[in-house]
Amino acid sequence: MRVLAIESSCDETAVALFDGGSGELLAHRVHSQTDVHAEYGGVVPELAARDHMRRLPSLTRATLTDAGLGYDVIDAVAYTAGPGLAGALMTGAAFAKGIAASRGLPALGVNHLEGHILAPLLGDDPPAFPFLALLVSGGHSQLIEVREVGDYRLLGESIDDAIGEAFDKSAKLMGLGYPGGAALSRLAEQGDPTAVPFTRPMVNRPGLDLSFSGLKTAVANAIAAGHAHQDVAASFERTVIDTLVIKLTRALDQTGLDRLVVAGGVAANRPLRQRLVEMMADRRGAVHFPEIELCTDNAAMIALAGYRRLAAGERDAQPGFRVRARWPLAELELPGALVGSTVAVTP
């Protein structure tokens, strides 16, 4: 089964073509809307939806051209149905459903978070189930016990700012522009990670929840106190990583798992990767990351997640679709649970 996938949950427009039979990602493309939103200091939902509308047709043609194939090879269409910005999701969903309807193909709305969690399965060293997942994307920070595709147990999550938000907001305080997370990490390479003694948030409390809004405030105070920006950046990054290591250690001990998956945009952070590789080596376990280009929002992960569920018989009802600005992983079912029926959607 060859699956064409569309991702439009926020400020990246992405298309991918995945061959489920061979397990090969045939082609994928991502267009970033950074230039569209930079002058506003953050994502403007209406502009995001409009840019998706402009980019999707040409990006789809380019992806198929990259694969050396045409629309006639597509067996099914997957698209991001949530969570995300409602208008952006609707644009991608309508485009995907239009392709499916015009060619008489099955289509399926995919959970964006499930896509991130499964993204490492596209790598050369895919993790075996079960594993502990650390999902650290722009708007989500969650610790999840993953027993199988669709079998997820939330262990802890951010009670305020997600890690990606904390990176971006702290970068903005330093005048690094939008998006600032990657710029903050580059600046941190020039600083002293011990220069500012930030408190590691919530590590002295039981449980696995996370909190980073207070750390963001501490960054503002450190800047006001005259600390060099590079030292603030380095100390902030070290504090975030230390906090995650403590929480992950607790989660691994609690679940008894020895495999860790780290996914989402922050999973591209090299100091975080290095620290977690060392941590899992000390525990005689393994850690798996997506390829760097598959850490941020992309359609390859949507294609894989969609394939797993389409192959088990899941389908959208035709012709309608439903998008969800909020769609917790806990609401997902195991693939195959709906075999022989269709997934109910709102026309």
Disulfide bonds with the S-S distance in Angstrom:
none
